[in-house]
């Protein structure tokens, strides 16, 4: 998912104030505004992913990489690793009829599945009538979940407050000089 902003609305609103700043100051103002609003958006996206997937906040943040804007690169990036999550991350419990787990914050039983402590408590299911082969069972993938639902809505809210933040940063820069 990519978000591109055109400077039209910002120039219309703050064009005269931006003209009073040097090129270096304008880049610093834009980078500070992008980083501030990007960090706020990252927090909202992370919280939405926790609600959406049932994965704990710490694990969501562990897989989320942030590349912040600078005056040389006016780009703020959020990169989510696309690894599959085993059902053991969702309070998996062995029951008579299979493993009970709650991915996507909905508890259900996976019939015929089982856990093996020797393999880091992962949840498996047999693929044939014999003992082997077995395959792991997976829950939500954060890279796929970040582009849908509440996380997508949180991402799309970022530009709404960015223009106001640019105005704040311009005012702050003008007070310095």
Secondary structure as UniProt FT lines:
FT   HELIX           8..19
FT   HELIX           23..53
FT   HELIX           57..63
FT   STRAND          64..67
FT   STRAND          77..80
FT   HELIX           87..89
FT   TURN            90..91
FT   STRAND          93..95
FT   TURN            96..97
FT   STRAND          98..101
FT   HELIX           103..105
FT   STRAND          108..111
FT   STRAND          113..116
FT   HELIX           117..119
FT   TURN            120..121
FT   STRAND          122..126
FT   STRAND          134..136
FT   HELIX           142..145
FT   TURN            146..147
FT   HELIX           149..156
FT   HELIX           158..176
//
